[in-house]
Amino acid sequence: MNTKPTHEQAQLHLQVYDLRREARLRQARDWFFKSYIVQTFDDAMRVAGPGTEGGALAMMVISYWEQACALLNYGLLHEDLFFETSGEFFGVWERVKPIVPEARERFVQKQFLAHMEKAAKRYESWMESRSPGHIAAMRQFMKQMSAQIAAGAKS
């Protein structure tokens, strides 16, 4: 996208950003990146099952980014501006990606997190065209952080 954001897109972008500053969502985002380290659907249910505090925090983060990505995918947010300033959604996608196929099957919901998935695929291409190797480096960093967190939990 080689256009400038419209005033309306910039306003909505700031509103989406402002929501991230809400205290409970900040707490949820902090918890998510420290605690939501899963590889299977069953792992996800252990870490963040329905009716648990972890489940509430995880769904707050996941649903926030799914909604933000829906606004992006419908063209209400400016893609370059979003990708330049909202890379956190990609980290969330990377954390949930392993469980999405099984979640879609179990919930009989083929569109489960489809907006985040669609935006993440575009983000990968967008980022690689501007900063080749960044996605691989980010994935490696996330893998190392997850291993450190897991090692700390065992000690």
Secondary structure, DSSP 8 states (H G I E B T S, - for coil): --S---HHHHHHHHHHHHHHTSHHHHHHHHHHHHH---SSHHHHHHHH-TTSHHHHHHHHHHHHHHHHHHHHHTTSS-HHHHHHH-THHHHHHHHHGGGHHHHHHHTT-TTTTHHHHHHHHHHHHHHHHHSTTHHHHHHHHHHHHHHHHHHHHH-
